Amino acid sequence: MRKIRFFLIVVILAVFSVLVSGCATPRQVKKLEDEITALKGKLQASETHKQEEINRLKESRDSEIARLKERYDSQLNRLELEKRRELDRIKAAKDELTKALQEELSEYKAKLQITERGLVLTFLAEVFFDSGKEVIKKEAFPALDKVAKVLNEKVPDSPVAIEGHTDNEPIKYSGWKSNWELSCHRALAVLHYFTDNGNIKPERLSANGYGEYRPVAANDIEESRQQNRRVEIVIMPTQVAKKKAEY
């Protein structure tokens, strides 16, 4: 297009030069005028082609934007539906655990909460372990069996994190180097019970020990320290529910 404009300017200047000089024949003038007309036609055609190309690109862009938006909305709706289903499964698990653990819950030895992390089942450490020990007491087996049953039947695909916590009292009589070690081994003990006796798939499970560093109460009196000595079993949303929409 720039070349056409350039040649058009050159031809116009040539016509002007010829007319000014006064030595042009009518035939020469006619020829130059025809060239100007032809160049104008090419310029107009080029402008039209350019505009058509711009319109085509705009249409293509708008079509692609609409396609991506439709895809995003579809994925968002799918994820929202899956999240609602996941929440329903979590609530069903909570209801089932509430029934199964009536005694522990009524005696304040266990607590159930739905949080941002998922469904959190908290047991006081004394329910499972003797002081400073990581071996699960036999009398705790029925409670763990009930939990495993719910995990397998109500939320069979949900990841489960087992977390050990302690108070801030220093280790005195046990062989542990720190409360961190004790909390880790207690979490692992529950994990192994679930895999060995509860038939829970190992790939669903993880164990973490936080020692004294995530208290839920002040460590100033024994009652508060008791609340901090705990094991939390966290039923987390499935990976499908947590997956972000793809753009």
N, C-alpha and C positions, 0 to 999 in steps of 0.2 A: 504494500500500500504506500509506503514511503517513497519507493521508486516511482510509482505512478504519479504521486504528487510532485515529485522532483521534475519528471519529464513534462508534466503539465505546465509547471512554472517556466521551464525552459522554452516550451513552445509558445507560451503567451508572450514571453520576453522577445522571442524571435519575431512574432507577428508585430509586436509594438515597434521593434527596431526597424522592421521592413517598412511599416507604415510611416514612421518618422522620416526614414531616408527618402521616401517618395519614389523609389526606383522599383517597386514591386509591381509585377503584372497582376491582373485580375485572377489569372490562373494560379499564381503562386499564393495569393491571398486566400483563394478558395481552398487550396490544398492545406494551408496552415489552419484554416478554420475547421476543416474536416478532421484534422488531427486533434485539434482541441476538443471537438465534439466526441471523438472516439475515446480520448483520454478521460473525459468527464464520465463517459459511459462506464469505462473500466473502473474508475474511482467509485462510482455509485454502486456498481456490482460488488466491488470489494467491501464497501461499507455494509452492504446488505448481507454479504457472506459473514462478515465479522459479527454483525448483530445476531444472525442466526446461530453462529457458533456460541456466542455468549448465552443466548437463550437455551441452547441445548445443554450447556454446562450447568446452568442454573437449575434446569429441570432434573438433570442427573444428580446434582447435589441435593436438591429437595427430596428426590426419590430415595436417596441413600439415607438421608436424615430420618425420613419417615420409617424406613425399614429398620434402622437401628433403634429408633424409639419404640417401635412395635415389639422388637425382640427384647429390649430392656423391660418393657412393661410386662411382657409374657413371663420373663424370668423372675421379675419382682413378684408377680402374682403367685408364681409357683413356690417361691421361697416363703412368702407370707403364709400360703396354705400349709406348707411343710412345718413352719414354725408353730402354727396353731395346732397342728396334729401332734407336734412334739410336746407342746405345753399340755395338751390333753393326756398324753402318755405320762408326763411327769406328775400331773395331778392325780391320775389313776394310781401311780406308784405311791404317792403320798397317802392316799386314802387307804390303800392296802397295808402300808407300813403302820399307819395309825391303828388299824384293827389288830395287826399281828403283834405290835409292841405296846399293847395297852398297859401292861404292868409297868414296863420300864418308863413309859411316858408319864404315867400317873404318879410314879415315885420320883419324878424329876431326874431320873438317871439317863434319860435320853430326850432329845428335842428334834423336831422336824421343822424345817423352814424352806420355803422357795425363795431363792435369791437370784441375783444376776448371774451367778455361776451355775445355777441349776438347783436341784433338790439336795439340801444339806441335812444329813442325819448325823447328829452329834451324840456320842456316848461319853459319859464320865469314864475316865481311864480305869477307875476302880471296878467297873463292871467287868472288864476284860482281864485286868492285870493286878497282881500284888504290887506293893510299893517297890519301886526300883527294878521291877522285873519286866521281861518282854515275852514271857511264855503265857499264852492265853489260858485262863482258868477253865476247867471243864464245865463249870456252871454257866459259862458265857456261850457255850456251843449252841444251845437252842436259839438264843437271840440272833447269832450270826447265821444260823441255818434259815431262820425266817427272812432275814435280809437277803440272803443269796437266792431264796425262792422268788422273792419279788423282783430282784434284779434280772433273773432269767425269764420270768413270765411276763412282766409288765413293761420292762425297758430292755429287751434283749440286745439292742444295738447301741445302747448309750455307753459312752466311756465312763469309767468310774475311777475317781481319784481317792486314795486313802491317805489321810493326813494325821500325823501324830503331833501332839502338843504337850508341853509340860508347864509347871509353874517356874518361878525363878529361884527356887531353893537350890543351892549348890549340891552336887552329888557328894555324898559322904560315905555311905556304906556299900554301895554297889560298885561294880568294877568298871562302870562307864567313865569315859574321859570327860563327858559333858552331857547336859540335857539334850543336846542335839543328837548325840548317838542313841540315847535312850528312845527319843521320839521317832527316829528313823527305824529302829529295830521293831518298835511296836507297830508302826505302819506296815512294815514288811511281814510281820507275823499275821496280821489280819489279811493281807494280800495272799499269802500262802494258804491260809485257811480257805479262802474263797476258791482258789484254784484247785487245791487238793481235796477239799470236802464239799465245796459248793458247786462244782462243775461250771464255774464261770470261765469263759475264754480268757486266757492270759493277755491277749492283745487288747482287751478292753481295760485292763487295769494299770494303774500307776501308783507309786507310793512316794510320799514326801514326809520329811521330818523337819519341823520348824522350831523345835526346842521351846524356849520360853519367849520367843520373839514375836508371837502373834497372840497376845493375851486378849481375852474377851472381858476380863474384869481386873480390877486392881489386885496386886499381890500382897495387900496389907494385912488381910485376915485370912484364917484358914478356909472359911466358906468361899471366899473369892479365889483363893489358890486352887480349891477343888474344882471350880468351874474352868480354870485354865488347864488342868490336867485332863485331857480329853482326846478322843479319836473321832475324826470327822470322815464320814463316807459321803462323797460328793457325786451325785448322779448328774453328769453334764449333758448338755444338748449334743445330739449327734453331729457329725461333721457336715452332713447334708444341710441341716438347719443352720449351721454357722457359716456355710459357704456364701461368699459375696456374689452379687449379681455380676455376670460377665457382660461387658459392654461390647 
